[in-house]
Amino acid sequence: MHYAIRPWPWILVALASLVLYPKDDANTMEAAKYNYIEMQKLEETRALTDKEKERMDTYYFASEGLTAIRQAFPEEKVQKDKIGHDLAYSAMLTRLPSGLLGLVLASLIAAFMSTISTHLNWGSSYIVNDFYVQQVNKNASEKELVLVGRISTAVLMIISTVLALKLTNAKQIFDYIIMFGAGTGLIFILRWFWWRINAWSEISGMFASGIVSIIFNLESVNLALFEGGMLPAWSKYLLVVGITTIIWVVVTFITKPEDDAVLFNFYKKIQPGGPGWKSTLEAAEKQQVSIKTDFSQWSVPSGILAMLVGCVLIYGVLFATGYWIYGRYTFAIILTIVVIVATYILSKLWKKIKSTIL
């Protein structure tokens, strides 16, 4: 329920920002877009005067529906290439009194520091544990591993800083994250259920997903493939998943599988179950090694069903709350009934699987 209720303060702030900093109407945006294109044509023939440049900027921001945001953040405050719809939250912060503004600023800094430290440590742990120890020096001392971790953290920070300077709005980094996650999500799930996946599978998947995501977000590639009409914009994510999956599957089969001892140890600790580990169980039986300690029914299918029902429950509460607030009672009642049914089904599923996971 936390994820169903928590977004509403942000949603209400966003709705308030639409009132305080409204988007330009469609006719104004269309006219401004035409005028902006005409100014671009004029700029190709001669140098524009300062007043013409100002007018061109005005047309640009109006064509994007950003006139109110630009008025809140003039050139002396924010350079024009950083102006975007995501600045509405910053514009709302300027209306807070000094004490509350300082509290919000401190919370944003804390959230930023916790997020970036988590991702830097996460990335560094991958490099140290999954690459350096496994492929470079299996007998590395703790001191050496700490040094590699520090160096990789610094390198990752430099790369992320350079990438951040190239971005102009928050949506771009979310696009990168979503595309990267879409490409690697399948391997991160399947590695628990298929014995054949090894370290090189994950390394190749992460590199492939990252590189393909960057290529597809290049302006020239994006215009040629997705915004030029050749492919719909949503197909970008499917292509990332498809290309990444092909690469890591090929790498999986051309590289050696993990040693039996590693697989046996993993299975004994995790007890993943399922058909993907059948060959490992057979190999352990032939070698007379006991690795299976959990003989209960495999709970993963029920767990997946519980996950789907839980998603319906969370989003049902989220949108039902909104419809009650907006006074759209028909949709609110329907979604409330859906929430009640989903809650009942989830409680039954939980009773069925909790004994195997707790």
C-alpha positions as semicolon CSV with decimal commas, in nm:
position;residue;x (nm);y (nm);z (nm)
1;M;0,000;0,000;0,000
2;H;0,299;0,226;0,050
3;Y;0,355;0,246;-0,327
4;A;-0,013;0,315;-0,390
5;I;-0,040;0,608;-0,147
6;R;0,308;0,764;-0,158
7;P;0,288;0,903;-0,516
8;W;-0,015;1,119;-0,438
9;P;0,169;1,413;-0,275
10;W;0,386;1,431;-0,589
11;I;0,080;1,400;-0,815
12;L;-0,097;1,681;-0,630
13;V;0,211;1,903;-0,659
14;A;0,224;1,821;-1,032
15;L;-0,144;1,913;-1,072
16;A;-0,084;2,239;-0,887
17;S;0,212;2,313;-1,118
18;L;-0,020;2,275;-1,420
19;V;-0,235;2,550;-1,273
20;L;0,051;2,782;-1,179
21;Y;0,262;2,713;-1,489
22;P;0,012;2,613;-1,757
23;K;0,116;2,463;-2,088
24;D;0,052;2,678;-2,395
25;D;-0,267;2,587;-2,581
26;A;-0,247;2,378;-2,899
27;N;-0,311;2,667;-3,139
28;T;-0,041;2,881;-2,981
29;M;0,207;2,592;-2,993
30;E;0,130;2,522;-3,359
31;A;0,167;2,887;-3,460
32;A;0,488;2,921;-3,257
33;K;0,631;2,607;-3,420
34;Y;0,565;2,754;-3,766
35;N;0,726;3,086;-3,670
36;Y;1,025;2,908;-3,517
37;I;1,086;2,712;-3,838
38;E;1,063;3,035;-4,037
39;M;1,319;3,198;-3,806
40;Q;1,549;2,898;-3,856
41;K;1,525;2,945;-4,231
42;L;1,605;3,314;-4,190
43;E;1,905;3,230;-3,970
44;E;2,047;3,017;-4,254
45;T;2,054;3,320;-4,483
46;R;2,196;3,584;-4,247
47;A;2,296;3,655;-3,889
48;L;2,002;3,736;-3,663
49;T;1,986;4,050;-3,454
50;D;1,961;4,025;-3,077
51;K;1,589;4,104;-3,088
52;E;1,534;3,839;-3,355
53;K;1,723;3,583;-3,143
54;E;1,504;3,668;-2,845
55;R;1,192;3,632;-3,060
56;M;1,320;3,299;-3,195
57;D;1,371;3,172;-2,840
58;T;1,021;3,287;-2,750
59;Y;0,879;3,093;-3,044
60;Y;1,076;2,785;-2,946
61;F;0,955;2,778;-2,585
62;A;0,597;2,848;-2,693
63;S;0,614;2,564;-2,949
64;E;0,712;2,330;-2,666
65;G;0,445;2,467;-2,431
66;L;0,711;2,609;-2,199
67;T;0,632;2,982;-2,196
68;A;0,528;2,987;-1,829
69;I;0,832;2,783;-1,723
70;R;1,064;3,013;-1,919
71;Q;0,913;3,317;-1,751
72;A;0,979;3,155;-1,413
73;F;1,341;3,079;-1,513
74;P;1,478;3,356;-1,737
75;E;1,819;3,334;-1,906
76;E;2,006;3,487;-1,612
77;K;1,883;3,201;-1,391
78;V;1,877;2,896;-1,620
79;Q;2,033;2,858;-1,964
80;K;1,782;2,784;-2,236
81;D;1,900;2,431;-2,324
82;K;1,815;2,322;-1,968
83;I;1,456;2,446;-1,982
84;G;1,204;2,162;-1,993
85;H;0,879;2,037;-1,846
86;D;1,073;1,868;-1,564
87;L;1,161;2,213;-1,426
88;A;0,801;2,255;-1,308
89;Y;0,895;2,087;-0,978
90;S;1,183;2,333;-0,929
91;A;0,946;2,618;-1,010
92;M;0,708;2,494;-0,740
93;L;0,994;2,488;-0,488
94;T;1,053;2,861;-0,540
95;R;0,712;2,923;-0,382
96;L;0,809;2,760;-0,052
97;P;0,914;2,972;0,249
98;S;1,283;2,961;0,344
99;G;1,252;2,702;0,622
100;L;1,052;2,451;0,418
101;L;1,268;2,515;0,113
102;G;1,579;2,426;0,313
103;L;1,412;2,109;0,444
104;V;1,312;1,999;0,090
105;L;1,660;2,082;-0,040
106;A;1,819;1,870;0,233
107;S;1,586;1,580;0,152
108;L;1,672;1,605;-0,220
109;I;2,045;1,605;-0,142
110;A;2,000;1,302;0,087
111;A;1,803;1,117;-0,182
112;F;2,067;1,203;-0,443
113;M;2,356;1,089;-0,223
114;S;2,188;0,761;-0,125
115;T;2,098;0,684;-0,487
116;I;2,435;0,766;-0,640
117;S;2,630;0,588;-0,365
118;T;2,413;0,279;-0,411
119;H;2,469;0,269;-0,786
120;L;2,843;0,338;-0,760
121;N;2,887;0,062;-0,501
122;W;2,666;-0,168;-0,706
123;G;2,864;-0,107;-1,024
124;S;3,197;-0,139;-0,845
125;S;3,090;-0,469;-0,684
126;Y;3,007;-0,607;-1,028
127;I;3,349;-0,510;-1,159
128;V;3,535;-0,649;-0,856
129;N;3,339;-0,968;-0,778
130;D;3,199;-1,071;-1,116
131;F;3,482;-0,961;-1,341
132;Y;3,813;-0,898;-1,165
133;V;3,801;-1,190;-0,922
134;Q;3,649;-1,431;-1,173
135;Q;3,848;-1,344;-1,485
136;V;4,161;-1,142;-1,392
137;N;4,302;-1,253;-1,057
138;K;4,124;-1,523;-0,861
139;N;4,385;-1,505;-0,584
140;A;4,368;-1,127;-0,535
141;S;4,422;-1,006;-0,179
142;E;4,166;-0,796;0,007
143;K;4,394;-0,494;-0,029
144;E;4,407;-0,540;-0,406
145;L;4,031;-0,582;-0,430
146;V;3,974;-0,265;-0,228
147;L;4,207;-0,076;-0,462
148;V;4,026;-0,208;-0,770
149;G;3,696;-0,112;-0,610
150;R;3,814;0,243;-0,545
151;I;3,950;0,285;-0,897
152;S;3,634;0,144;-1,057
153;T;3,417;0,370;-0,840
154;A;3,615;0,677;-0,952
155;V;3,597;0,572;-1,319
156;L;3,222;0,510;-1,297
157;M;3,174;0,850;-1,135
158;I;3,370;1,025;-1,411
159;I;3,174;0,843;-1,684
160;S;2,839;0,926;-1,520
161;T;2,942;1,291;-1,477
162;V;3,034;1,323;-1,846
163;L;2,706;1,157;-1,943
164;A;2,507;1,387;-1,712
165;L;2,662;1,696;-1,873
166;K;2,541;1,573;-2,212
167;L;2,179;1,544;-2,092
168;T;1,934;1,832;-2,101
169;N;1,643;1,694;-1,896
170;A;1,559;1,425;-1,642
171;K;1,353;1,222;-1,889
172;Q;1,663;1,139;-2,091
173;I;1,834;0,960;-1,802
174;F;1,509;0,777;-1,721
175;D;1,498;0,662;-2,084
176;Y;1,854;0,528;-2,048
177;I;1,770;0,351;-1,722
178;I;1,448;0,198;-1,857
179;M;1,618;0,082;-2,178
180;F;1,916;-0,059;-1,987
181;G;1,686;-0,234;-1,741
182;A;1,471;-0,369;-2,025
183;G;1,777;-0,524;-2,188
184;T;1,923;-0,681;-1,875
185;G;1,601;-0,766;-1,691
186;L;1,553;-1,102;-1,857
187;I;1,902;-1,229;-1,777
188;F;1,884;-1,105;-1,417
189;I;1,566;-1,312;-1,371
190;L;1,664;-1,621;-1,569
191;R;2,001;-1,656;-1,394
192;W;1,811;-1,792;-1,092
193;F;1,628;-2,053;-1,296
194;W;1,877;-2,174;-1,560
195;W;2,206;-2,337;-1,468
196;R;2,373;-2,252;-1,802
197;I;2,397;-1,876;-1,740
198;N;2,748;-1,777;-1,630
199;A;2,941;-1,462;-1,546
200;W;3,014;-1,387;-1,913
201;S;2,641;-1,403;-1,986
202;E;2,575;-1,122;-1,738
203;I;2,879;-0,916;-1,840
204;S;2,794;-0,935;-2,211
205;G;2,428;-0,859;-2,136
206;M;2,512;-0,547;-1,935
207;F;2,761;-0,415;-2,190
208;A;2,533;-0,493;-2,484
209;S;2,230;-0,332;-2,321
210;G;2,427;-0,020;-2,227
211;I;2,590;0,023;-2,568
212;V;2,269;-0,041;-2,764
213;S;2,078;0,201;-2,538
214;I;2,335;0,475;-2,598
215;I;2,335;0,414;-2,975
216;F;1,956;0,424;-2,999
217;N;1,948;0,751;-2,802
218;L;2,196;0,924;-3,034
219;E;2,010;1,203;-3,210
220;S;2,098;1,088;-3,562
221;V;2,001;0,723;-3,495
222;N;1,685;0,821;-3,309
223;L;1,573;1,046;-3,595
224;A;1,655;0,788;-3,862
225;L;1,490;0,489;-3,694
226;F;1,217;0,607;-3,461
227;E;1,119;0,968;-3,511
228;G;1,151;0,950;-3,888
229;G;0,859;0,711;-3,913
230;M;1,052;0,393;-3,996
231;L;0,967;0,235;-3,659
232;P;0,729;0,338;-3,379
233;A;0,894;0,494;-3,073
234;W;0,787;0,210;-2,841
235;S;0,971;-0,046;-3,055
236;K;1,300;0,098;-2,928
237;Y;1,263;-0,096;-2,602
238;L;1,173;-0,422;-2,779
239;L;1,478;-0,387;-3,002
240;V;1,703;-0,332;-2,699
241;V;1,561;-0,646;-2,535
242;G;1,588;-0,850;-2,854
243;I;1,943;-0,747;-2,948
244;T;2,071;-0,783;-2,591
245;T;1,907;-1,123;-2,550
246;I;2,058;-1,254;-2,876
247;I;2,404;-1,136;-2,768
248;W;2,402;-1,283;-2,417
249;V;2,248;-1,612;-2,531
250;V;2,519;-1,651;-2,798
251;V;2,789;-1,563;-2,542
252;T;2,638;-1,815;-2,299
253;F;2,669;-2,102;-2,544
254;I;3,018;-2,013;-2,672
255;T;3,166;-1,983;-2,322
256;K;3,225;-2,257;-2,069
257;P;2,956;-2,325;-1,810
258;E;3,034;-2,286;-1,443
259;D;3,208;-2,579;-1,275
260;D;2,988;-2,842;-1,115
261;A;3,121;-2,750;-0,773
262;V;3,004;-2,389;-0,819
263;L;2,663;-2,499;-0,944
264;F;2,623;-2,753;-0,665
265;N;2,715;-2,495;-0,403
266;F;2,473;-2,239;-0,551
267;Y;2,185;-2,486;-0,564
268;K;2,249;-2,605;-0,210
269;K;2,235;-2,248;-0,077
270;I;1,949;-2,108;-0,287
271;Q;1,731;-2,413;-0,368
272;P;1,599;-2,245;-0,687
273;G;1,409;-2,549;-0,813
274;G;1,234;-2,568;-1,148
275;P;1,311;-2,743;-1,479
276;G;1,612;-2,520;-1,552
277;W;1,818;-2,702;-1,287
278;K;1,720;-3,057;-1,380
279;S;2,054;-3,135;-1,544
280;T;2,241;-3,004;-1,237
281;L;2,037;-3,226;-1,008
282;E;2,107;-3,524;-1,234
283;A;2,480;-3,446;-1,235
284;A;2,481;-3,420;-0,855
285;E;2,299;-3,752;-0,828
286;K;2,554;-3,922;-1,054
287;Q;2,837;-3,785;-0,841
288;Q;2,648;-3,885;-0,527
289;V;2,640;-3,528;-0,399
290;S;2,336;-3,422;-0,198
291;I;2,233;-3,067;-0,291
292;K;1,852;-3,071;-0,271
293;T;1,717;-3,000;0,075
294;D;1,379;-2,846;-0,014
295;F;1,132;-3,109;-0,135
296;S;0,820;-2,892;-0,115
297;Q;0,622;-2,792;-0,422
298;W;0,792;-2,531;-0,644
299;S;0,636;-2,199;-0,540
300;V;0,766;-1,975;-0,820
301;P;0,456;-2,004;-1,048
302;S;0,233;-1,907;-0,756
303;G;0,477;-1,630;-0,667
304;I;0,459;-1,488;-1,021
305;L;0,080;-1,496;-1,007
306;A;0,092;-1,322;-0,668
307;M;0,322;-1,056;-0,817
308;L;0,075;-0,986;-1,100
309;V;-0,220;-0,971;-0,863
310;G;-0,019;-0,741;-0,634
311;C;0,046;-0,505;-0,927
312;V;-0,327;-0,495;-0,999
313;L;-0,390;-0,420;-0,630
314;I;-0,134;-0,139;-0,607
315;Y;-0,235;0,035;-0,930
316;G;-0,601;-0,019;-0,846
317;V;-0,559;0,166;-0,515
318;L;-0,352;0,437;-0,687
319;F;-0,606;0,513;-0,958
320;A;-0,910;0,453;-0,740
321;T;-0,779;0,720;-0,501
322;G;-0,745;0,960;-0,792
323;Y;-1,096;0,896;-0,921
324;W;-1,244;0,948;-0,573
325;I;-1,052;1,277;-0,546
326;Y;-1,163;1,390;-0,892
327;G;-1,526;1,297;-0,826
328;R;-1,540;1,037;-1,104
329;Y;-1,736;0,796;-0,890
330;T;-1,822;0,534;-1,153
331;F;-1,459;0,453;-1,224
332;A;-1,377;0,489;-0,853
333;I;-1,639;0,228;-0,755
334;I;-1,529;-0,014;-1,029
335;L;-1,163;0,010;-0,927
336;T;-1,250;-0,019;-0,560
337;I;-1,428;-0,348;-0,634
338;V;-1,121;-0,462;-0,834
339;V;-0,901;-0,375;-0,534
340;I;-1,122;-0,578;-0,297
341;V;-1,117;-0,881;-0,528
342;A;-0,738;-0,851;-0,581
343;T;-0,686;-0,826;-0,205
344;Y;-0,887;-1,144;-0,149
345;I;-0,699;-1,338;-0,421
346;L;-0,361;-1,214;-0,296
347;S;-0,439;-1,319;0,062
348;K;-0,526;-1,671;-0,060
349;L;-0,206;-1,691;-0,267
350;W;0,000;-1,567;0,026
351;K;-0,136;-1,836;0,256
352;K;-0,037;-2,091;-0,008
353;I;0,323;-1,978;-0,063
354;K;0,431;-1,819;0,265
355;S;0,533;-2,149;0,420
356;T;0,789;-2,204;0,143
357;I;0,949;-1,859;0,153
358;L;0,947;-1,767;0,523
